[in-house]
Amino acid sequence: MPTLYITEPGAQVCKADERLIVKKGDEILEEIPIIKVDQVVLMGRGVSLTTAALHCLTRRGVDIVYLTGAGRYLSRVVGQEHKHGKLRHRQALAVSDPAFAMHTARSIVRGKVLNQRTLVQRHAERAPWAGRALAGMDEMARRAEEARNLEELRGLEGQAAKEYFSLFRRLLRPPSGGGSWGFERRAYYPPTDPINALLSFSYSMLLRDMTTACALIGLDPYLGFFHAIDYGRPSMALDLMEEFRPVIADSVVLEAVNRPFVSLANFEAVDLSEEEAEKDENTPPRSGTQAVYLGKEGRDQVILLYENRVNQNVLHPATGDQVLYRYVFQLQAQQMAALLLGERTQYVPFTIR
């Protein structure tokens, strides 16, 4: 169990000898040897961690991550930061080099589009529309390689994403109990339907893992090439995450919906004013808009699917070894670090077939 998720309201993580004890009142929910835990994720209101557990985990270098109930990142507690100052200095110089940034960003976008293509090919099941759609995605990957500047590349990536999600919608089976998922397009904030809620939740978990990979290697997660650098935006983590969106998060959503592991009953609508009040009590809430989120049962199910996915073995083309997807995240971050240090000439995205 590399990642321990705490989602039960009122639950608290305590330390007893060399074990973590998850308790709710006097009831023990779970006991885990500390040596088996790489990360603790506290999700939603009413979950907590004792001071003894906090000190033990940070001394051992175990990440402690706080997320909202909807899965959005809030904060992270870590022990001593990575000491690779030379790498971060090179990274800061590289993001200011337009030619270097553009060369790397092209590879990132191409890898994402190719993995989106593979996902569609795997799930289309020889649908009559598949051939034309796949050819269009091949063309989009080629155009990304030929983009002349970041603005053009970001425009192409946005167009590719729009077309991809129109295809993604065709891969979804109807809810098992009847009705409709109501998914028309990708809506980032707020999620307006169950599929967008699933996508946002899965992307939040993936971003958390990619931010951790950056920290482990010594990269600054806030200095990236493709995503614009802005306050509070983990641009490098988002850059590295792009090629894994279809491979990990989108695959989890399709599995959750199509097998099915979730139903319409697993989702709840929340007035946006409540959501914004939780996010910032000093911001006047907007009213009249509803956001759709996973309920606790649905969250727990998707967390299980996500963990199963990232702990699957996959052949890594660079090493020729069978490794966990979660370790592939670190290998890609290592490759980015090698590029920045001048040990490589190109970033090669991880792609599936």
C-alpha positions as CSV (number, residue, x, y, z in Angstrom):
1,M,0.0,0.0,0.0
2,P,2.3,2.8,-1.2
3,T,-0.4,5.5,-0.7
4,L,-2.8,5.5,2.3
5,Y,-6.0,7.4,1.6
6,I,-8.1,8.8,4.5
7,T,-11.6,9.7,3.2
8,E,-13.8,8.8,6.2
9,P,-15.1,12.1,7.9
10,G,-13.9,12.1,11.5
11,A,-11.0,9.7,10.9
12,Q,-7.6,10.4,12.4
13,V,-4.2,8.9,11.7
14,C,-2.2,8.0,14.8
15,K,1.2,6.4,15.4
16,A,1.7,3.4,17.6
17,D,5.2,1.9,17.6
18,E,6.0,1.3,14.0
19,R,2.4,1.3,12.7
20,L,-0.1,3.8,11.6
21,I,-3.5,3.4,13.1
22,V,-6.5,4.9,11.4
23,K,-9.2,5.6,14.1
24,K,-12.7,7.1,14.2
25,G,-13.5,7.7,17.8
26,D,-12.7,4.4,19.6
27,E,-13.1,2.3,16.5
28,I,-9.9,1.2,14.6
29,L,-10.5,1.3,10.9
30,E,-7.1,0.2,9.7
31,E,-3.6,-0.6,10.8
32,I,-0.6,-0.3,8.5
33,P,3.2,-0.8,9.1
34,I,4.8,2.6,8.5
35,I,7.5,1.0,6.3
36,K,4.9,0.1,3.7
37,V,3.6,3.7,3.3
38,D,5.1,6.1,0.8
39,Q,2.4,8.8,0.9
40,V,-0.6,9.7,3.1
41,V,-3.5,11.5,1.4
42,L,-6.1,13.3,3.7
43,M,-9.2,14.0,1.7
44,G,-12.1,16.3,2.7
45,R,-13.1,17.9,5.9
46,G,-12.9,16.2,9.3
47,V,-9.8,14.0,8.6
48,S,-6.7,14.6,10.7
49,L,-3.2,13.5,11.7
50,T,-1.7,13.5,15.1
51,T,1.5,15.3,15.8
52,A,3.4,12.1,16.5
53,A,2.3,10.7,13.2
54,L,3.2,13.9,11.4
55,H,6.8,14.0,12.9
56,C,7.4,10.3,12.2
57,L,6.2,10.5,8.5
58,T,8.2,13.7,7.7
59,R,11.3,12.2,9.2
60,R,11.0,9.2,7.0
61,G,10.3,11.3,3.9
62,V,6.7,10.2,3.5
63,D,4.6,12.8,1.7
64,I,1.4,14.1,3.5
65,V,-1.1,15.6,1.0
66,Y,-4.3,17.4,1.7
67,L,-7.1,17.4,-0.9
68,T,-10.6,18.7,-0.9
69,G,-13.5,16.2,-0.9
70,A,-13.7,16.7,-4.7
71,G,-10.0,15.8,-5.0
72,R,-8.5,19.2,-5.6
73,Y,-5.1,19.8,-4.2
74,L,-4.8,22.0,-1.1
75,S,-1.4,21.5,0.4
76,R,1.5,19.2,1.0
77,V,3.8,18.5,4.0
78,V,7.2,17.1,3.2
79,G,10.4,16.6,5.1
80,Q,13.7,18.1,3.9
81,E,13.5,19.4,0.3
82,H,15.7,18.0,-2.4
83,K,19.2,19.5,-2.4
84,H,19.8,19.5,-6.2
85,G,20.4,23.2,-6.6
86,K,22.3,22.8,-9.9
87,L,19.3,21.1,-11.5
88,R,16.9,23.8,-10.4
89,H,19.3,26.5,-11.7
90,R,19.5,24.8,-15.1
91,Q,15.7,24.4,-15.1
92,A,15.2,28.2,-14.4
93,L,17.6,29.0,-17.3
94,A,15.9,26.6,-19.7
95,V,12.4,27.9,-19.2
96,S,13.7,31.3,-20.3
97,D,15.1,29.8,-23.5
98,P,12.3,30.0,-26.2
99,A,14.0,27.5,-28.5
100,F,14.6,24.9,-25.7
101,A,11.1,25.4,-24.3
102,M,9.5,24.9,-27.7
103,H,11.6,21.8,-28.6
104,T,10.5,20.2,-25.3
105,A,6.9,21.3,-25.4
106,R,6.5,19.8,-28.9
107,S,7.5,16.4,-27.6
108,I,5.1,16.7,-24.7
109,V,2.1,17.5,-26.8
110,R,3.0,14.8,-29.4
111,G,3.2,12.2,-26.7
112,K,-0.2,13.2,-25.3
113,V,-1.9,13.1,-28.7
114,L,-0.4,9.7,-29.6
115,N,-1.6,8.2,-26.3
116,Q,-5.0,9.6,-26.8
117,R,-5.0,8.0,-30.3
118,T,-4.1,4.6,-28.8
119,L,-6.8,4.8,-26.1
120,V,-9.4,5.5,-28.8
121,Q,-8.1,2.7,-31.0
122,R,-8.3,0.2,-28.1
123,H,-11.9,1.1,-27.1
124,A,-13.5,1.9,-30.4
125,E,-13.9,-1.8,-31.2
126,R,-13.8,-1.3,-35.0
127,A,-16.5,1.3,-35.0
128,P,-17.2,2.7,-38.4
129,W,-16.1,6.1,-37.4
130,A,-12.8,4.9,-35.9
131,G,-10.6,4.9,-39.0
132,R,-11.3,8.5,-39.9
133,A,-10.9,9.6,-36.3
134,L,-7.6,7.9,-35.9
135,A,-6.2,9.4,-39.1
136,G,-7.2,12.8,-37.9
137,M,-5.3,12.2,-34.6
138,D,-2.3,11.2,-36.6
139,E,-2.5,14.4,-38.5
140,M,-2.8,16.4,-35.3
141,A,0.4,14.8,-33.9
142,R,2.2,15.7,-37.1
143,R,1.0,19.3,-36.9
144,A,2.1,19.6,-33.3
145,E,5.6,18.6,-34.4
146,E,5.6,21.5,-36.9
147,A,4.2,24.2,-34.6
148,R,6.3,27.3,-34.9
149,N,5.8,28.8,-31.4
150,L,4.2,28.0,-28.1
151,E,1.0,30.0,-28.8
152,E,0.4,27.9,-32.0
153,L,1.3,24.7,-30.2
154,R,-1.2,25.5,-27.3
155,G,-3.9,26.2,-29.9
156,L,-3.3,22.9,-31.6
157,E,-3.3,21.0,-28.3
158,G,-6.6,22.7,-27.4
159,Q,-8.1,21.7,-30.7
160,A,-6.8,18.1,-30.4
161,A,-8.3,17.9,-26.9
162,K,-11.7,19.1,-28.1
163,E,-11.8,16.5,-30.9
164,Y,-10.5,13.8,-28.5
165,F,-13.3,14.3,-25.9
166,S,-15.9,14.2,-28.7
167,L,-14.5,10.8,-29.5
168,F,-14.2,9.9,-25.8
169,R,-17.9,10.5,-25.4
170,R,-18.6,7.8,-27.9
171,L,-16.6,5.3,-25.8
172,L,-18.9,5.7,-22.8
173,R,-21.6,3.1,-22.1
174,P,-24.9,4.5,-20.8
175,P,-25.5,4.3,-17.0
176,S,-26.5,0.8,-15.9
177,G,-29.7,2.0,-14.2
178,G,-30.8,4.1,-17.2
179,G,-30.6,7.8,-17.8
180,S,-27.7,9.7,-19.3
181,W,-24.2,10.8,-18.2
182,G,-24.9,14.3,-19.7
183,F,-21.3,14.6,-21.0
184,E,-21.0,16.9,-23.9
185,R,-17.6,18.5,-23.6
186,R,-14.7,18.8,-21.1
187,A,-15.7,21.3,-18.4
188,Y,-12.8,22.1,-16.0
189,Y,-14.4,24.1,-13.2
190,P,-16.9,23.4,-12.0
191,P,-17.5,19.8,-13.3
192,T,-21.0,20.0,-14.7
193,D,-21.8,16.3,-15.0
194,P,-20.6,12.9,-13.7
195,I,-18.0,12.2,-16.4
196,N,-16.4,15.6,-15.9
197,A,-16.4,14.9,-12.1
198,L,-14.6,11.6,-12.7
199,L,-12.1,13.2,-15.1
200,S,-11.3,16.0,-12.7
201,F,-11.0,13.7,-9.7
202,S,-8.7,11.3,-11.7
203,Y,-6.5,14.2,-13.0
204,S,-6.1,15.5,-9.4
205,M,-4.7,12.2,-8.3
206,L,-2.4,12.0,-11.3
207,L,-1.2,15.6,-10.7
208,R,-0.5,14.8,-7.1
209,D,1.7,11.8,-8.1
210,M,3.5,13.8,-10.8
211,T,4.3,16.6,-8.3
212,T,5.7,14.0,-6.0
213,A,7.8,12.6,-8.9
214,C,9.2,16.1,-9.5
215,A,10.1,16.5,-5.8
216,L,11.8,13.1,-5.6
217,I,14.0,13.9,-8.6
218,G,14.7,17.5,-7.6
219,L,12.8,19.3,-10.3
220,D,10.9,22.5,-9.5
221,P,7.3,21.5,-10.1
222,Y,6.3,25.1,-10.9
223,L,8.7,25.8,-13.8
224,G,7.6,24.1,-17.0
225,F,7.8,24.5,-20.7
226,F,4.4,23.9,-22.3
227,H,2.1,25.2,-19.5
228,A,2.4,28.9,-18.9
229,I,4.2,29.8,-15.7
230,D,1.8,31.4,-13.3
231,Y,1.3,31.8,-9.6
232,G,0.3,28.6,-8.0
233,R,0.4,26.6,-11.2
234,P,2.7,23.5,-11.1
235,S,3.7,23.9,-14.7
236,M,6.4,21.2,-14.8
237,A,4.2,18.7,-13.1
238,L,1.4,19.5,-15.6
239,D,3.9,19.1,-18.5
240,L,5.0,15.7,-17.4
241,M,1.4,14.7,-16.6
242,E,0.2,15.3,-20.2
243,E,1.3,12.0,-21.7
244,F,-0.2,10.1,-18.8
245,R,-3.7,11.7,-18.9
246,P,-5.1,9.1,-21.4
247,V,-2.8,6.3,-20.2
248,I,-3.9,6.6,-16.5
249,A,-6.7,8.9,-15.7
250,D,-8.9,8.6,-18.8
251,S,-8.4,4.8,-18.7
252,V,-9.6,4.8,-15.1
253,V,-12.7,6.8,-16.0
254,L,-13.6,4.4,-18.9
255,E,-13.2,1.4,-16.6
256,A,-15.3,3.0,-13.8
257,V,-18.1,3.8,-16.2
258,N,-18.1,0.9,-18.6
259,R,-17.6,-2.1,-16.4
260,P,-19.4,-0.4,-14.4
261,F,-18.0,0.5,-11.0
262,V,-19.9,3.7,-10.6
263,S,-23.5,4.7,-11.3
264,L,-25.5,8.0,-11.3
265,A,-26.3,7.4,-7.6
266,N,-22.6,7.8,-6.8
267,F,-22.7,11.5,-7.7
268,E,-24.1,14.6,-5.9
269,A,-24.8,18.1,-7.0
270,V,-23.5,21.0,-4.9
271,D,-24.5,24.6,-5.2
272,L,-21.4,26.5,-6.3
273,S,-21.8,29.0,-3.5
274,E,-21.2,26.2,-1.0
275,E,-18.1,25.1,-2.9
276,E,-16.6,28.6,-3.1
277,A,-17.4,29.3,0.5
278,E,-15.3,26.2,1.5
279,K,-12.5,27.3,-0.8
280,D,-12.3,30.9,0.4
281,E,-14.6,32.4,3.0
282,N,-13.6,35.9,2.0
283,T,-14.8,35.5,-1.6
284,P,-18.5,36.4,-2.2
285,P,-20.0,33.1,-3.5
286,R,-21.8,32.9,-6.8
287,S,-25.2,31.3,-6.8
288,G,-27.3,29.6,-9.4
289,T,-24.6,27.2,-10.7
290,Q,-24.3,23.6,-9.6
291,A,-21.2,21.5,-9.6
292,V,-21.3,17.7,-9.7
293,Y,-19.0,15.7,-7.5
294,L,-18.4,12.1,-6.6
295,G,-19.8,11.0,-3.2
296,K,-17.7,9.1,-0.8
297,E,-18.6,5.6,-2.1
298,G,-17.8,6.6,-5.6
299,R,-14.5,8.3,-4.5
300,D,-13.4,5.2,-2.7
301,Q,-14.1,3.1,-5.8
302,V,-12.2,5.4,-8.2
303,I,-9.3,5.6,-5.8
304,L,-9.1,1.8,-5.8
305,L,-9.2,1.7,-9.6
306,Y,-6.5,4.4,-9.8
307,E,-4.2,2.6,-7.4
308,N,-4.7,-0.6,-9.3
309,R,-3.8,1.2,-12.5
310,V,-0.6,2.9,-11.3
311,N,0.6,-0.3,-9.7
312,Q,0.3,-2.3,-12.9
313,N,3.5,-3.4,-14.6
314,V,4.3,-2.0,-18.0
315,L,7.3,-2.4,-20.4
316,H,9.3,0.8,-20.4
317,P,10.8,1.2,-23.9
318,A,13.9,3.1,-22.6
319,T,15.0,0.5,-20.1
320,G,13.4,-2.7,-21.5
321,D,12.2,-3.6,-18.0
322,Q,8.8,-4.3,-16.6
323,V,8.1,-1.5,-14.1
324,L,5.1,-0.1,-12.3
325,Y,3.4,2.9,-13.9
326,R,4.1,4.9,-10.8
327,Y,7.8,4.3,-11.3
328,V,7.5,5.3,-14.9
329,F,6.5,8.8,-13.6
330,Q,9.8,9.0,-11.8
331,L,11.7,7.7,-14.9
332,Q,10.1,10.4,-17.0
333,A,11.0,13.1,-14.4
334,Q,14.6,11.7,-14.4
335,Q,14.7,12.0,-18.2
336,M,13.6,15.6,-18.0
337,A,16.3,16.2,-15.4
338,A,18.9,14.6,-17.7
339,L,17.8,16.9,-20.5
340,L,18.2,20.0,-18.3
341,L,21.6,18.9,-17.2
342,G,22.8,18.4,-20.8
343,E,23.0,14.6,-20.5
344,R,20.3,14.2,-23.2
345,T,19.4,16.1,-26.3
346,Q,15.7,15.4,-26.4
347,Y,12.8,14.6,-24.1
348,V,11.1,11.3,-25.3
349,P,7.5,11.0,-24.0
350,F,6.2,7.6,-22.7
351,T,3.8,6.2,-25.3
352,I,1.7,3.1,-25.4
353,R,0.7,0.9,-28.3
